[in-house]
Amino acid sequence: MTCARFIVTGKVQGVFFRASTRERALRLGLTGHAKNLANGNVEVVASGSREAVDELDAWLHHGPPAACVENVRREPLPEQSWRGFKTA
C-alpha cells in the first residue's frame, strides 16, 4: 500500500476540483480526502495501490476541465487507510 499527500496549486478552487478528485479516487479504489486550503490550493491525501496513487497523481496534473493546474507537489506519508474518500 502507498500513501501520499499532494498539494495542487493554480486555479483549483471553485472548479469542481475536489468533487472530481473524489470521483477519480473512488474509481481507482483509493481512500483519503481532498480539501481546500485557505491559500487557494487543494490538499489531496490518497492511500491504496502504488499504481492507483500514481494514476491519481498523473490526473491531478490537469484535473477537471475548468481547472488550470500550475503545480503538483507530492510527498510520501506513512501507510494509512481511511474509510472512503471525503471532501472538505
Secondary structure, DSSP 8 states (H G I E B T S, - for coil): -EEEEEEEEEE-SSSSHHHHHHHHHHHTT-EEEEEE-TTS-EEEEEEE-HHHHHHHHHHHTT-STT-EEEEEEEEE------SSEEE-
